[in-house]
Amino acid sequence: MAIESPLNYGWNFGDPSSGPLNISSSSTPSHYYSATGNYQVKAILYYNCSSDTITQTIAVTAISPSLAVAGNTLLCTQESGTLVASGADKYLLNGTCQSPTFSFAPLTTQVYTVTGTDTTSHCNAAMQVTVTVSPCTGVNQQQPVRQVRCYPNPASGLVRFVVDNGQNATVSIYNMLGEKILTVDEYRSTEAVNITELKTGCYMYRILSGSDTFSGRFFKE
């Protein structure tokens, strides 16, 4: 005899304090409890001419960390920003291990997913942060800017940045998610930056030299 699959589902997570999130009609739901305790979870499986009810008590002995993320979420084009996470022991930014402070330089509006883990309970919490990038055209952007040359581009092993103001600089390289992956301090235009460890793809650079800021892209072969 063939086993009939449910046509619909009804879930009650036994957590009335969660309001409308206490119920679900998904076949694979998830629910986050805000406090420890025993919760009676009920699942109703609806078939063509009948239904089945399954009830199980779930003991929640630890709760997720109280994750919070602060920082500048509105940037002008060519600006860099920082997000600072708190409330957990370990952090991920878009699935990659990070310190609590995330630096980025997005060229367009980006949505970042920050995940925090409590290493004692092994519980996780996640939240999404939208960083909006706008042109912010104004007096400062209308003023003439100095120039920087990046060569060779594409590059495979070494890349050079030549700034025309003659001052030492700080060179920061970011991936296309806006995550900072390399920084060179006290950089001089006669030097080269070793990028042999970078994966093939497009990268962004930001150069701070005196009162000047430069940015652009290069391709790693």
N, C-alpha and C positions, 0 to 999 in steps of 0.2 A: 504494500500500500504506500502510495506516495505521501510524503509529509507536506501538509499545506503550509504555505508561508503566510505570515500575518499581512493584512492589507493596510492596517494603520496601527499606530502606537499611542498610548497615553501614559505619561510619567508624572508621578508626584514624588518630590524628593524629601518630603517631610520637614521642610524648612520654610514655614510661612513667613518668617522675617525677611526672606529674599523677595517677597512680592511676586510679580508676574514671572520671575525667573524660577519659581518653585515648580512650574509645570513645563512639560515639553511634549511635542508630538514627533520628535526625531527618532529614527531607528537606532542611532548611536549618540545619545545626548551626553553632555557633561554638565556638572554642577559644582560650584565653588561654595563651600561652607565657611561662614565668617566666624564660627566659634566651635570649640570642641564639644563633644557630646555624642549621644546615640540618636540616630535618625532612622525612622522607618520609611524605606523607599518602596513605592508601589509602582509596578508596571502592568499595564493592561494591554493585551495583544488581541486585536480585533480581526476576526475571520469573516467569511461570507455569511455564515449562519450562527456564529457563536463567538465567544470571547474567553480568554484565560486571564486570570489575575495572579501575579506573582508578587509576594511581599518579602522584603529582606531588611534586617536591621544592620545599619552601617555604623561602626564606631569611628568617629573622627577624634584622633588623639593629638593631632598637631594641626596648626593652621598655617596658611601661606604667609610669607613675610609681607609686611606693610610697605610695599614698594612705592617709592616716590621718585620722580624725575623733574629736575629744575634746570633752567637754562634759557638762552635766547632762542626762541622759535620763529623769529622774524628777522631775516637777513636780507641785505642788499646784494646784488650781483657782485661776485668777486670777494665777498666777505667770508670769513671763517667763523665758526661758532663752537660752543662747548655745551654739552649736557652733563649734569652731575646726578648720578643715581644714589639712592640711599635706602636703608631699610632691609638690606639683605647682606649676605656674606660673599657671594660670588655673582658675577654679572656677565650677561651675553648681550652683544649688540648685533642684531640681525643674524643670530646663531653663532657669532664668533666671540671667543673669550676676550674680555676687556677688563680694564681697571674701572673703578666707579666713575672716572672722568673720561668722557668721549669727546674727541676733537674731530671736526669734519669741515669740509668746504664744498658743499653741494653747488652744482651749477644750475640746478632746477629744484623745484619743490620736491622734497623726499619724505617718505614715511619710515621712521625707524622703530623697530620692535626691540624693546629692552626687557630682558628676562632676568629676574633675581632669584637666587637660590639660598635657602637657609640650610647651612651645612649640618646642623644638628638634627632637624626634622626631615631634611631632604625634600621639603616642599618648595614649590616654585610659584612665582607670580610673574605676570607679564603685562605690559602696557605698550600701546603705540603712541608715538609722538610725531606730529607732523611739523616739519621745519619748512616754512614758506620762504621762497626766494623771489624777490621782486626787483625791478630795475632801479627804483629809488633815484631816478634822475634828478639832479640838483646842481648847485653851483660847483661843488667839489668835483663831480664827474664831468663837468663841462670844461674844466681847466685842462691845459695840455699836460700830458704825462710823459715821463721818460720811457725809453724803450729797453727791452731785453731780447736777446737772441738765444734760442735753444737749438743746439745742433750736436751731432747729426739727429735728424728726426725723419724717419724712424731710427731708433738706436738699438744696439744689441748688448753692449757691454758697458760702455762709458757714455755719459751725456754731459755736455757743457752748457753753462748759462753765462752769458756775457751781459753785464749790466753797464749802462753808459754813464752812471754817476761816479764810478771809480771807487766806491766804498765796499767794504766787506758786507756780506749778507747772510741771512738765514734762509736756507732752502728747505721747503717742506713738500713732500710728494704724497699724493692721496690717490686711492683707487676711485673707481667711478661711483661708489657708494658714499664718497666723501669721507672715508676713514683714513686717518693719517697713518702711513706705513713707513715713512723714512724722513729723518730730519738731519740736516747738515748745518752746524753752526760755524760762524767765522769763515764762510765760503768766499773764495776769491775767484775772479773770472779766469785766472790762469790755471785753475784746478779743474778736475772732472769728478763727477759723481758716479760711483760704481752701482750699476743697476742689474748686474748679472743674476742676482737672486730673485729678481721680480719675474712673475709669470708673464707670458705673452699677453699683450692687451693694451688698452688705452689708459693713460694716467694723467692726472692733473698736477701742476706744480704751482706753488705760491712762494714768492720771494719777497722778503722784507729787507730793505737796504736803506739805512738812514730813515728818512721820512717817506720814502717811496715804497709802494707795493705793486708787485707785478704778478700776473697769473697767466696760465696758458695750459696747453696740453702737449703731450708727446706720445708716441707709440713705441712700445717695447716689442722687438721682434723675437 
